[in-house]
Amino acid sequence: MEFKLSAYGKRSSVPSAVNEMTGDFADNFREGIDINLGVGYVNDKTIPAKEIIKAYNKVIHDPEKYRNVLNYGGAEGSVALRNSIRNYYIRNNIGGLTEKELTDYRILIGSDGATSILDSFADIIDPGYVITADPYYYIYTETLKRKGFNLLPIEEDDRGIRVDILKKTLSNIDIGKISFLYIVTVNNPTGTILSNERKKSLVEISVSLSEKLKRKVPVIFDKAYEDIIHDTEVPLPVSGLKYNTLDNVFELGTLSKVIAPALRIGYLIAKDNIICKLLIQRTSDIGFSASLINQEIASWLLDHHIQIQKEKVNLGYRHKSLAIQKLLKSKLGNYLSDLVGGSAGFYFYLTLDRIETNGGSRFNKFLSRTTGDPAIDGDPVKLPRLIYLPGTVCSINPAAKYQLRLSYGFEDIDVFEKAIDLIHEACDYSRS
């Protein structure tokens, strides 16, 4: 006798590739022994714990500005936080958006970070094709598949998703089945930064599709990592909203990467249209926007501490990026075929020379200590293990079986050096 499940429930009964691969490993993770370069946690040293405590005390004692901070909030989000985000954009010329332009846009706060807004999008848009870059953001794309969408991954290069390939692909499919475009502007997993030129072209393509289909095709620009573009030689990103002629562009941001993930602050900026109203209703249906006290803490931090915080975060990640990039190139030698990332966020995406990295490969078995050889695995206790993200989890490209993503956010440089030594040993084992 079984339960009667929805279509989503039935699809969820099969664990996602990441869930299946890392579940047992993560459950038995041994602090100080095993190494986590797979899960994209931010570095604890970047989180402003003292300032968060200070912000809590400030907002709790200012009921005129921060009303009912320990109570329920509205589905659209705190007025103070929405104003703080708008002012943060204006003060720092984020995306080149002006004060006048921002007055025409609505800001919404998600129920549980940026992912909750993406999840709501998948509930209000009719399932069909979702255009995204390859490699793709595996967590959201897995969600989309479970909700009945089909991915249309388009190969990227060093400037982001390839518009030329996208145009050719569109000429060979039923464009009537397209639901929306989802583009991570600093791509996860590769760290590739979408060029402003490509961003403009994507908006133009969405407008062209909209005109042909006589309905608006949304394009979502997920800028989760734009606040931590730490390579100063990278041109300043222009907001996709600057190219918004049809009111079908949505910009998704988060404070998780630059302040603290546990605040669970994700926000959306868009013209006030039916999508905004539906997203607010969806947030209302599942409760409220993020914890009101967390929203007001974030508001205070944006108003009083964000400049110092951003500088600290970016300097820290830049230092780690340069040091680890040097280690990867020097220690992996001929095993390393290609290396991308390292200018923004905290990911490197590696291509190894003819060494498969997918689950069940010799490389994977070595690093998970599941080879069956006690000399390699450890007997009776496993030797140090390494968590990474295989390329096959986030790409349909044939080269993906030789690729992997390493996160340099969480672990320190000395731990990363040990990890690279383990990767080298795994490469040796794979070739032996």
C-alpha positions as CSV (number, residue, x, y, z in Angstrom):
1,M,0.0,0.0,0.0
2,E,1.5,3.3,-1.1
3,F,0.8,7.0,-0.8
4,K,-0.7,8.8,-3.7
5,L,2.0,11.3,-4.8
6,S,1.9,14.4,-7.0
7,A,4.0,14.5,-10.1
8,Y,6.5,16.5,-8.2
9,G,6.5,14.0,-5.3
10,K,7.1,11.1,-7.7
11,R,10.1,12.9,-9.3
12,S,11.4,13.8,-5.8
13,S,11.4,10.1,-4.8
14,V,14.6,9.8,-7.0
15,P,17.4,11.6,-5.2
16,S,19.2,14.3,-7.2
17,A,22.8,13.4,-8.3
18,V,24.3,15.7,-5.7
19,N,22.0,14.4,-2.9
20,E,22.9,10.8,-3.7
21,M,26.6,11.4,-4.1
22,T,27.3,13.5,-1.1
23,G,24.6,12.2,1.4
24,D,26.5,9.4,3.1
25,F,29.8,11.2,2.8
26,A,28.5,14.4,4.4
27,D,26.7,12.6,7.2
28,N,30.0,11.1,8.3
29,F,32.1,14.2,7.7
30,R,35.0,14.4,10.2
31,E,36.0,17.9,11.1
32,G,39.8,18.4,10.8
33,I,40.2,15.1,8.8
34,D,38.0,15.2,5.8
35,I,38.0,18.2,3.4
36,N,34.9,20.0,2.0
37,L,35.6,21.6,-1.4
38,G,32.2,20.6,-2.7
39,V,29.6,22.5,-0.8
40,G,29.7,26.2,-1.6
41,Y,29.7,27.6,2.0
42,V,31.1,31.1,2.5
43,N,34.2,31.5,4.6
44,D,33.2,31.9,8.3
45,K,35.9,34.6,8.7
46,T,34.0,36.9,6.3
47,I,30.8,36.8,8.4
48,P,30.5,40.0,10.5
49,A,29.3,38.3,13.7
50,K,30.0,41.3,16.0
51,E,28.4,43.8,13.6
52,I,25.3,41.5,13.4
53,I,25.0,41.6,17.2
54,K,25.4,45.4,17.1
55,A,22.7,45.6,14.4
56,Y,20.4,43.5,16.4
57,N,20.7,45.9,19.4
58,K,20.2,48.9,17.2
59,V,17.0,47.7,15.5
60,I,15.5,46.2,18.6
61,H,15.7,49.7,20.3
62,D,14.4,51.7,17.3
63,P,10.8,50.7,17.0
64,E,9.9,53.8,15.1
65,K,12.0,52.8,12.1
66,Y,12.1,49.1,12.6
67,R,8.5,48.2,13.5
68,N,7.5,45.0,15.2
69,V,10.9,43.4,14.6
70,L,10.1,40.2,16.6
71,N,6.7,39.7,15.0
72,Y,5.4,38.6,11.6
73,G,6.2,40.6,8.5
74,G,4.5,41.2,5.2
75,A,4.9,39.0,2.1
76,E,6.6,41.8,0.2
77,G,9.3,42.3,2.8
78,S,10.4,45.0,5.2
79,V,10.0,48.6,4.0
80,A,13.3,49.5,5.7
81,L,15.2,46.7,4.0
82,R,13.7,47.5,0.6
83,N,14.7,51.1,1.0
84,S,18.2,50.1,2.1
85,I,18.7,47.9,-0.9
86,R,17.6,50.7,-3.2
87,N,19.9,53.2,-1.5
88,Y,22.8,50.6,-1.6
89,Y,22.4,50.4,-5.3
90,I,22.3,54.2,-5.7
91,R,25.3,54.9,-3.4
92,N,27.5,52.3,-5.1
93,N,26.3,52.7,-8.7
94,I,25.4,49.0,-8.7
95,G,24.7,47.9,-12.3
96,G,24.8,51.5,-13.4
97,L,21.2,52.0,-12.2
98,T,20.3,55.6,-11.4
99,E,18.0,56.8,-8.6
100,K,15.4,57.8,-11.2
101,E,15.5,54.3,-12.8
102,L,15.2,52.6,-9.5
103,T,12.1,54.6,-8.5
104,D,10.3,52.7,-11.4
105,Y,11.2,49.3,-10.0
106,R,9.7,47.2,-7.3
107,I,11.9,45.3,-4.8
108,L,10.6,42.0,-3.2
109,I,12.1,40.0,-0.4
110,G,12.0,36.2,-0.6
111,S,10.8,33.9,2.1
112,D,14.1,32.1,2.5
113,G,16.9,33.5,0.5
114,A,17.2,33.9,-3.3
115,T,16.4,30.2,-3.9
116,S,12.9,30.7,-2.5
117,I,12.2,33.3,-5.2
118,L,13.5,31.0,-7.9
119,D,11.3,28.2,-6.5
120,S,8.3,30.5,-6.6
121,F,9.1,31.4,-10.2
122,A,8.9,27.7,-11.1
123,D,5.5,27.5,-9.5
124,I,3.9,30.4,-11.4
125,I,5.4,29.9,-14.9
126,D,3.9,27.3,-17.2
127,P,6.5,24.4,-17.5
128,G,8.5,24.3,-20.8
129,Y,12.1,24.9,-21.9
130,V,14.4,26.9,-19.6
131,I,17.4,28.4,-21.4
132,T,20.5,28.5,-19.2
133,A,24.3,28.3,-19.6
134,D,26.2,25.0,-19.6
135,P,27.6,24.2,-17.1
136,Y,24.5,25.1,-15.1
137,Y,23.5,25.9,-11.6
138,Y,22.7,22.3,-10.6
139,I,20.6,22.9,-7.5
140,Y,18.0,25.1,-9.3
141,T,18.0,23.1,-12.5
142,E,17.3,19.9,-10.5
143,T,14.3,21.7,-8.9
144,L,13.1,22.8,-12.4
145,K,13.3,19.2,-13.7
146,R,11.2,17.9,-10.7
147,K,8.6,20.6,-11.4
148,G,8.2,19.5,-15.0
149,F,10.5,21.9,-16.9
150,N,13.1,20.8,-19.5
151,L,16.5,22.3,-19.6
152,L,18.0,23.9,-22.7
153,P,21.7,24.3,-21.7
154,I,23.8,26.4,-24.0
155,E,27.6,26.1,-24.0
156,E,29.5,29.0,-22.5
157,D,32.9,30.5,-23.2
158,D,35.0,33.0,-21.2
159,R,32.3,35.7,-21.7
160,G,29.4,33.6,-20.6
161,I,26.6,31.8,-22.5
162,R,27.3,31.7,-26.2
163,V,24.6,33.8,-28.0
164,D,25.6,32.4,-31.4
165,I,24.9,28.8,-30.3
166,L,21.7,29.9,-28.6
167,K,20.4,31.6,-31.8
168,K,21.1,28.4,-33.8
169,T,19.4,26.3,-31.2
170,L,16.3,28.5,-31.3
171,S,16.0,28.0,-35.0
172,N,15.8,24.2,-34.5
173,I,13.2,23.9,-31.7
174,D,9.6,24.8,-31.1
175,I,10.1,28.2,-29.5
176,G,6.5,28.1,-28.3
177,K,7.6,25.7,-25.5
178,I,10.1,28.2,-24.1
179,S,9.2,29.2,-20.5
180,F,12.0,31.6,-19.5
181,L,15.7,32.3,-19.6
182,Y,17.7,31.8,-16.4
183,I,21.2,33.2,-16.4
184,V,23.7,33.3,-13.5
185,T,25.8,36.4,-14.2
186,V,28.8,35.0,-12.3
187,N,28.2,31.4,-13.2
188,N,28.0,28.6,-10.6
189,P,29.9,26.2,-11.1
190,T,32.5,27.8,-13.4
191,G,32.9,31.4,-12.0
192,T,32.6,32.7,-15.5
193,I,31.5,36.4,-15.6
194,L,28.8,37.2,-18.1
195,S,29.9,40.1,-20.3
196,N,27.7,43.2,-20.5
197,E,27.5,42.7,-24.3
198,R,26.2,39.1,-23.9
199,K,23.7,40.4,-21.2
200,K,22.3,42.9,-23.6
201,S,22.1,40.3,-26.4
202,L,20.1,37.9,-24.1
203,V,17.6,40.6,-23.3
204,E,17.2,41.4,-27.0
205,I,16.7,37.7,-27.7
206,S,14.0,37.5,-25.0
207,V,12.3,40.5,-26.6
208,S,12.4,38.9,-30.0
209,L,11.0,35.7,-28.7
210,S,8.2,37.6,-26.9
211,E,7.2,39.5,-30.1
212,K,7.1,36.2,-32.1
213,L,5.1,34.4,-29.4
214,K,2.9,37.4,-28.6
215,R,3.6,36.8,-24.9
216,K,6.4,38.0,-22.6
217,V,9.3,35.6,-22.1
218,P,10.9,36.4,-18.8
219,V,14.7,36.6,-18.4
220,I,16.1,36.2,-14.9
221,F,19.6,37.4,-14.2
222,D,20.8,35.8,-11.0
223,K,23.6,38.1,-9.6
224,A,24.3,36.1,-6.5
225,Y,28.1,36.5,-6.8
226,E,28.4,39.9,-8.4
227,D,29.0,41.6,-5.0
228,I,32.2,39.5,-4.7
229,I,33.8,40.2,-8.0
230,H,37.3,40.6,-6.4
231,D,39.4,40.9,-9.6
232,T,39.7,44.7,-10.0
233,E,40.5,44.4,-13.7
234,V,37.0,43.0,-14.5
235,P,34.8,45.7,-16.1
236,L,31.9,46.7,-13.8
237,P,28.8,44.7,-14.6
238,V,25.8,46.5,-16.1
239,S,22.5,45.5,-14.7
240,G,20.2,43.6,-17.2
241,L,17.5,46.1,-16.1
242,K,19.3,48.8,-18.1
243,Y,18.3,46.9,-21.3
244,N,14.7,46.3,-20.1
245,T,12.4,47.6,-22.9
246,L,9.6,45.1,-22.4
247,D,9.4,44.8,-18.6
248,N,10.3,41.2,-18.8
249,V,13.7,41.4,-17.1
250,F,14.1,40.3,-13.5
251,E,17.2,40.8,-11.4
252,L,17.8,38.4,-8.5
253,G,20.2,39.3,-5.7
254,T,21.2,38.0,-2.3
255,L,23.1,39.2,0.8
256,S,24.2,35.6,1.6
257,K,27.6,35.9,-0.1
258,V,28.6,39.3,1.1
259,I,27.1,39.4,4.6
260,A,25.8,36.0,6.0
261,P,23.9,33.1,4.5
262,A,22.0,32.5,7.8
263,L,20.2,35.9,7.4
264,R,18.4,34.2,4.4
265,I,18.0,37.5,2.5
266,G,17.2,37.2,-1.2
267,Y,15.6,39.9,-3.2
268,L,14.1,40.6,-6.7
269,I,14.1,43.8,-8.6
270,A,11.6,44.2,-11.4
271,K,9.0,46.4,-13.0
272,D,5.7,46.2,-11.1
273,N,3.8,43.7,-13.2
274,I,1.7,40.5,-12.8
275,I,4.8,38.4,-12.1
276,C,5.6,40.5,-9.0
277,K,2.1,40.2,-7.7
278,L,2.1,36.4,-8.2
279,L,5.5,36.1,-6.5
280,I,4.2,38.1,-3.5
281,Q,1.1,35.9,-3.3
282,R,3.3,32.8,-3.5
283,T,5.4,34.1,-0.6
284,S,2.2,34.8,1.3
285,D,1.0,31.2,0.6
286,I,4.0,29.6,2.3
287,G,4.1,32.1,5.2
288,F,5.9,35.4,5.1
289,S,9.0,37.0,3.7
290,A,12.3,36.2,5.6
291,S,12.4,36.6,9.4
292,L,11.6,40.2,10.1
293,I,14.4,40.6,12.6
294,N,16.9,39.3,10.1
295,Q,15.5,41.7,7.4
296,E,16.0,44.7,9.8
297,I,19.5,43.5,10.8
298,A,20.3,43.3,7.1
299,S,18.8,46.8,6.5
300,W,21.0,48.3,9.3
301,L,24.1,46.6,8.0
302,L,23.5,47.9,4.4
303,D,23.0,51.4,5.8
304,H,26.0,51.4,8.2
305,H,28.6,48.7,7.5
306,I,28.4,47.3,3.9
307,Q,31.3,49.3,2.5
308,I,33.8,47.9,5.1
309,Q,32.2,44.5,4.9
310,K,32.5,44.3,1.1
311,E,36.1,45.4,1.1
312,K,37.0,42.8,3.7
313,V,35.2,40.0,1.9
314,N,36.7,40.8,-1.5
315,L,40.2,41.2,-0.2
316,G,40.0,37.9,1.6
317,Y,38.7,36.0,-1.4
318,R,41.2,37.7,-3.8
319,H,44.1,36.6,-1.6
320,K,42.8,33.0,-1.4
321,S,42.0,32.9,-5.2
322,L,45.5,33.9,-6.2
323,A,47.2,31.6,-3.8
324,I,45.1,28.6,-4.7
325,Q,45.3,29.2,-8.4
326,K,49.1,29.1,-8.1
327,L,48.9,25.9,-6.1
328,L,46.6,24.2,-8.6
329,K,48.9,25.0,-11.5
330,S,52.1,24.1,-9.8
331,K,51.0,20.9,-8.0
332,L,48.7,19.3,-10.6
333,G,51.1,19.9,-13.5
334,N,50.3,17.8,-16.6
335,Y,47.1,16.4,-15.0
336,L,45.4,19.9,-15.3
337,S,44.1,20.4,-18.8
338,D,42.1,23.6,-18.1
339,L,41.3,25.9,-15.3
340,V,38.6,28.6,-15.1
341,G,37.2,30.8,-12.4
342,G,38.9,32.7,-9.6
343,S,37.9,36.3,-10.5
344,A,34.6,36.3,-8.6
345,G,32.8,34.2,-6.1
346,F,34.8,31.3,-4.7
347,Y,34.9,28.5,-7.3
348,F,37.5,27.0,-9.6
349,Y,36.3,24.7,-12.4
350,L,39.0,22.2,-13.5
351,T,39.3,20.0,-16.5
352,L,41.6,17.1,-16.0
353,D,43.5,15.4,-18.8
354,R,41.7,12.1,-19.6
355,I,40.9,11.5,-16.0
356,E,37.2,10.8,-15.2
357,T,35.8,12.5,-12.1
358,N,32.2,11.3,-12.1
359,G,30.8,9.1,-9.3
360,G,32.1,5.6,-9.5
361,S,35.3,6.6,-11.4
362,R,38.7,5.6,-10.0
363,F,39.3,9.3,-9.1
364,N,36.1,9.5,-7.2
365,K,36.6,6.2,-5.4
366,F,40.1,7.3,-4.3
367,L,38.9,10.6,-2.8
368,S,35.8,9.0,-1.2
369,R,38.0,6.1,0.1
370,T,35.8,3.5,-1.5
371,T,38.3,1.6,-3.7
372,G,38.2,-1.5,-1.6
373,D,41.9,-1.4,-1.1
374,P,42.7,-1.0,2.7
375,A,46.0,0.7,1.9
376,I,44.1,3.5,0.1
377,D,40.9,3.6,2.0
378,G,42.2,3.1,5.5
379,D,41.7,0.1,7.8
380,P,39.6,0.1,9.9
381,V,39.1,4.0,9.8
382,K,39.0,5.8,6.5
383,L,41.9,8.0,5.5
384,P,41.2,11.7,4.8
385,R,38.4,12.1,2.2
386,L,37.7,15.0,-0.1
387,I,34.3,16.3,-1.2
388,Y,34.1,17.9,-4.7
389,L,31.4,18.5,-7.3
390,P,31.8,16.3,-10.5
391,G,31.2,18.1,-13.8
392,T,28.6,15.5,-14.8
393,V,26.3,16.9,-12.1
394,C,26.2,20.3,-13.8
395,S,26.8,19.8,-17.5
396,I,25.7,17.8,-20.5
397,N,28.9,18.5,-22.4
398,P,30.9,15.3,-23.1
399,A,33.9,16.9,-21.5
400,A,32.1,17.1,-18.2
401,K,33.2,13.6,-17.2
402,Y,36.7,15.0,-16.9
403,Q,35.7,18.1,-14.9
404,L,35.1,19.1,-11.3
405,R,34.3,22.2,-9.3
406,L,36.3,23.1,-6.2
407,S,35.0,25.7,-3.7
408,Y,37.6,27.8,-2.0
409,G,35.1,29.6,0.1
410,F,35.0,27.5,3.3
411,E,38.4,25.9,3.8
412,D,41.6,27.8,4.5
413,I,44.6,27.9,2.2
414,D,46.7,25.4,4.1
415,V,43.8,22.9,4.0
416,F,43.4,23.5,0.3
417,E,47.0,22.7,-0.2
418,K,46.4,19.3,1.4
419,A,43.4,18.9,-0.8
420,I,45.4,19.5,-4.0
421,D,47.9,16.9,-2.8
422,L,45.0,14.4,-2.5
423,I,43.8,15.3,-5.9
424,H,47.2,14.7,-7.3
425,E,47.3,11.3,-5.6
426,A,43.8,10.5,-7.0
427,C,45.1,11.4,-10.5
428,D,48.1,9.1,-10.0
429,Y,45.7,6.3,-8.9
430,S,43.4,6.9,-11.9
431,R,46.3,6.5,-14.3
432,S,47.9,3.6,-12.6
